[in-house]
Amino acid sequence: MMSQFLDDGAALDPHRAAVQTGSMVTNGIVRQWHDDQGWGVIDSLDTPGGCWAHFSSVETLGYRRLPVGQRVTLEFEDAEQDGFAFRARHVRPSDETPWFSSQGESDAAAYSSTLTIRYPDPTDPTDPTGPAGA
């Protein structure tokens, strides 16, 4: 399997012998998935022993789960997580087109929102939120 190194400026871990920055992207197969606990393990040649994955890293529409045996594309990092040397940062089924970028920007309207905060102007007598309108 081919891997691609992504430099995202992640901090170096001085306690590891083989230190790397950023994360790696590879393809893998879901070994196990625990729906009730929201995590599983993905196997790939680039993650010996398996890569731990949390449901929050699964980038798919609907319920975030991965069926055992499913082929996935994952971005992972070196991290000690529940006995695994690797942790998935982003996971998506290999046959699906990413529906948002790994930078967290979404094209889905359901994920956009706005907030307007208006403070009362105590010096403006016509401001309905000011002291006269309170």
Backbone torsions as a table, in degrees:
resi	resn	phi	psi	omega
1	MET	NA	144.6	-178.3
2	MET	-94.2	138.2	177.5
3	SER	-117.2	154.8	177.7
4	GLN	-128.1	128.7	-179.7
5	PHE	-84.6	130.7	177.3
6	LEU	-114.7	122.7	177.8
7	ASP	-95.5	106.7	179.3
8	ASP	-110.7	14.8	175.8
9	GLY	76.3	19.7	-179.6
10	ALA	-63.4	148.5	-178.4
11	ALA	-67.2	145.2	177.5
12	LEU	-78.5	144.2	175.7
13	ASP	-98.9	107.6	-175.1
14	PRO	-70.3	-10.2	-177.2
15	HIS	-90.0	-7.1	180.0
16	ARG	-99.4	142.6	-179.2
17	ALA	-69.4	-45.4	179.4
18	ALA	-101.7	93.5	-175.1
19	VAL	-94.2	136.1	175.9
20	GLN	-136.4	156.1	173.6
21	THR	-103.6	161.6	176.2
22	GLY	73.6	-150.1	-177.3
23	SER	-147.3	170.0	-177.9
24	MET	-115.3	151.0	174.7
25	VAL	-116.7	133.5	-178.7
26	THR	-152.2	176.3	174.8
27	ASN	-108.7	148.4	-179.4
28	GLY	-153.7	-177.7	179.5
29	ILE	-129.5	135.6	-180.0
30	VAL	-69.7	118.9	178.3
31	ARG	-83.1	-46.4	179.6
32	GLN	-150.2	153.0	177.2
33	TRP	-146.8	132.1	-179.0
34	HIS	-110.2	95.1	-179.7
35	ASP	-57.7	-40.1	-175.8
36	ASP	-69.2	-22.7	-179.4
37	GLN	-110.2	-13.9	175.6
38	GLY	77.0	30.9	177.8
39	TRP	-150.2	165.8	178.4
40	GLY	-161.9	-172.2	-177.8
41	VAL	-128.8	136.0	179.5
42	ILE	-118.0	133.0	177.8
43	ASP	-101.0	138.3	171.9
44	SER	-154.1	163.3	178.4
45	LEU	-64.6	-25.5	-177.8
46	ASP	-86.8	-6.5	-179.8
47	THR	-128.3	71.2	-178.9
48	PRO	-56.8	131.1	-177.8
49	GLY	90.9	-10.5	177.6
50	GLY	104.2	160.0	-180.0
51	CYS	-121.6	123.1	179.8
52	TRP	-73.1	137.3	180.0
53	ALA	-135.1	133.5	176.9
54	HIS	-100.5	151.5	-178.1
55	PHE	-58.4	-27.9	-179.2
56	SER	-68.7	-16.6	178.2
57	SER	-89.0	-8.0	-178.4
58	VAL	-79.8	120.9	-176.8
59	GLU	-104.8	84.8	177.9
60	THR	-148.1	155.5	178.1
61	LEU	-76.4	148.9	178.3
62	GLY	83.9	-152.9	-177.2
63	TYR	-67.2	127.4	-174.9
64	ARG	-86.8	95.6	176.9
65	ARG	-147.5	162.4	179.6
66	LEU	-129.4	116.5	178.2
67	PRO	-67.1	142.4	177.0
68	VAL	-57.7	134.7	-179.8
69	GLY	91.4	-8.9	-179.4
70	GLN	-70.5	137.4	175.2
71	ARG	-82.3	133.8	-176.9
72	VAL	-134.9	159.2	169.0
73	THR	-109.0	131.3	-177.0
74	LEU	-137.1	147.7	170.0
75	GLU	-105.6	127.3	-175.6
76	PHE	-133.2	167.1	179.0
77	GLU	-137.3	158.4	171.0
78	ASP	-69.5	124.5	178.7
79	ALA	-168.5	132.3	174.8
80	GLU	-76.4	114.9	-177.5
81	GLN	-140.3	108.2	175.6
82	ASP	51.4	41.2	177.4
83	GLY	88.5	1.4	178.8
84	PHE	-108.4	144.1	-177.3
85	ALA	-84.2	-8.9	-177.0
86	PHE	-131.0	148.2	178.2
87	ARG	-131.4	132.9	178.8
88	ALA	-75.3	136.1	175.0
89	ARG	-98.8	-39.3	178.8
90	HIS	-142.9	132.5	179.1
91	VAL	-135.8	136.7	173.6
92	ARG	-146.3	148.7	175.1
93	PRO	-56.2	136.6	-176.2
94	SER	-61.2	-27.8	-177.2
95	ASP	-88.3	3.7	179.3
96	GLU	-107.3	141.6	173.6
97	THR	-77.9	136.3	178.0
98	PRO	-56.4	131.7	-179.7
99	TRP	-93.8	-5.4	168.2
100	PHE	-154.5	160.7	-175.8
101	SER	-75.4	161.4	178.6
102	SER	-69.9	-6.3	176.8
103	GLN	-85.0	-1.0	176.2
104	GLY	88.3	6.7	178.9
105	GLU	-84.8	133.0	-176.1
106	SER	-112.6	142.1	172.4
107	ASP	-93.4	-8.8	-177.3
108	ALA	-75.8	127.8	-178.9
109	ALA	-62.8	-26.0	-179.2
110	ALA	-64.5	-17.6	-177.4
111	TYR	-105.0	11.3	177.9
112	SER	-106.9	146.5	178.3
113	SER	-154.5	163.9	175.8
114	THR	-134.7	157.5	177.9
115	LEU	-140.9	128.1	176.6
116	THR	-118.4	125.8	177.7
117	ILE	-113.1	126.9	-179.8
118	ARG	-121.1	123.6	178.4
119	TYR	-95.1	141.6	178.8
120	PRO	-66.3	144.9	176.3
121	ASP	-103.1	101.3	-175.8
122	PRO	-65.7	-15.3	-179.0
123	THR	-92.0	-8.5	-178.5
124	ASP	-101.8	108.9	-177.9
125	PRO	-69.4	-16.3	180.0
126	THR	-91.6	-4.8	-179.9
127	ASP	-75.8	115.2	-176.8
128	PRO	-66.9	-16.6	178.3
129	THR	-93.4	-3.2	-179.3
130	GLY	-78.0	-174.4	-176.4
131	PRO	-58.8	-35.5	-178.7
132	ALA	-69.7	-33.1	-178.5
133	GLY	-93.0	-1.4	-176.5
134	ALA	-75.8	NA	NA
